[in-house]
Amino acid sequence: AGIPEDQWCYVPDADGLYGPGTTIKKNFKELAGYRLPTEVEWEFAARAGATTSHDYGETNSLLTKYAWFNENSNDHPHGVALLKPNNFGLFDTLGNVEEWCLDVFEVDPENPIFQPPEQPDRILVPPEIRRMLRGGSYFKRPVNVHLNNRMGNRPDLRSTGNGIRPCRTIRVQTEVESDSATN
């Protein structure tokens, strides 16, 4: 994508590969490279300003218009953008596939049971530690396809019900920065 290597968020393993042993730079939120969203970023994007259990409201009666789940998926994931988007224009934030987040899965985020080991410039998360998944998937019941659904799985275990929604940090120039740049 033409992103300079110093802006990449992930550091490959000792063999130069991305997989188990890959780490993420501590300053990943300041870099322009692609990465997994944090759970907070995922929730902000998926909610699109909503405070309800679904981005379109509380009812499950509209779920078939926004999400693939066990009652309408025919037991397989579907291509993106076949159903309605949320208010930010994002498709499939609910259902289809649960989306990986960068965060370690904690049942109670206020009382973490695991603190990832850190190096001066990187965050290490061992593959056997469960990571956050959000949004529900094509094989879930409607009761499990909502914005509050939080799941965890080991990143080294594969499932057709798991996927990614890469994100990037985009720096927005403030009015003060814009004024000082023109003076």
N, C-alpha and C positions, 0 to 999 in steps of 0.2 A: 504494500500500500504506500510505499515511498516514505515510511516513517523512519527517521534516522535511528540507528541501533541504540544510541544512548538514550532514546525515548521509549525503548521496549520495556515492558513491565516485568517480564519473567527472565530468569537466569537459567540457562540449561544445566544439566548435570555435568559431572566430570568428563563424560564422553562427548559433550556438546549436543546432547539430545534433550528433547522436551518430553517429559513423562515422569515416572517415579524419580524423585531426587531433584526435580525442578523446584526452584524457589522463586519467590516474588520479592522485588526490591521494596525496601521499607518506604521509600518515597513514591510508591506506585501512583498515588492520587495526584502527584504533581507531574506525572509523565503523560505523554500523548499516545502511548501505545495501547493496543487492545488488551483487554483483561476480562476476567469475570467480575460482575458487579458485586459490591458488598450487599449484605442483606438489606441494609437501609436504602441503598440506591435502587435495588430491585423493587422494594416495596413502593418507593416514591414513583417509579416509572409505571408499575402495574396499577397502582391506585389511581393515578392521573387526577388527583385532587379529591377522590371519593373518600368518605369516612365510613362507608357501608361494607358489608362482607363481600360484595362484588363491585366492580368499577361502575356498573350500570344500576346498582341498587341492592336491596335485600333479598328479593325473591329468586327462587330457583326456576320459575316459569320461563324466564328469558335465557337461561343458561345455554340452550341448544343454538341460540343465535350468536353466542360469543365463544363457546368452548367445546372442544372434543372431549368426551368422557364416555363412560361405559354404555350409556344408553343411545349414543348417536355415532360412535366412532367405528363401528363394525370391527372392533378389536384390533385396531392398528392406528399408528400416528398418521396425520395428514399433512399435506403441504401447507405452507404458511399463507396467510391472507385469504383464506377461503370463507371465513366468518367475519363478523363485525369487529372493528378495532375498538380500543378504549378511547377515552377523550384526548389522549396524547397522540393518537394515531398508531399505537402499537398493537399488533395482532398477537393472538395466542398467549397472552400473559396468564390466562387461566386455561387449564386443560392442555390437551395435545401431549406435551412432554413437561415433566417437572424440570425446572431450570436450576442448574448449579449456581451457587453463590460462593464467593471467596471465603466466607466465614466458616469457622469450625462450628459444627452443630452442637448446641447446648440446649438441653431441655428447659433450663432456667437460666437465661442470659445474665441475670443479676448475680448468680452464684456459679461461675464457670468451674467446670471440673478439669479442664485442660487448658494450659497456657502453652501456645506453640513456642518451641525453643527459638531463640533469635541469635543472629550474628550481627555485627555492627551495621551492615548494609542490606541485610536480607531477612525475610521471615521464612522459616522452615515449617512445613506442615507434613508430618509423616503420612504416607498413604493409608495406613491402618486407622487413622483418626477420621471419624465421620465428619462430613462437610454438609453444609446447608443446601437443601433443595426446596424450591418454592413453586406454588401455582397449581399443583395437581397434574394428572396425566390422563391419557385416553382410556385407561382401564380402571380409573377411580370412579366411585359412586358420586353423585351430585353433592352429597353432604361433605365430601372431601375436596371439592373443587371450588375454593374460595380464597380470598386474599389473606386470610389469617392462617391458612394451612402451612405448617412448617414440618418438614421431614428432614431426616439425615441419613446419609449412606456413605460408605467408604468409596473414595474416588477411584479405587482400583477395581471395583465391581461394576460391571457393565449392565445396562438395561435399555431396552428400546423405549422405556418410559422416561428416560432422562435425556436432557439436552442442554445446550448452552445458548445464551443470548449475550454475545460479547458487548462490551461497552468501552468507552474511552472518556478520559477527562478532557473536557473542552474548557479552555480558559476564556472567560468573558471579560472583555475590557470594560472597566468601570468608567463612569463619567469623569472622575478625578484623574485617572490615568490618561484618558483621552485628552483632557484639557492640558495636562503637563506635557504631553507629547507634542502638542501644537505650539506651545510657548517657547 
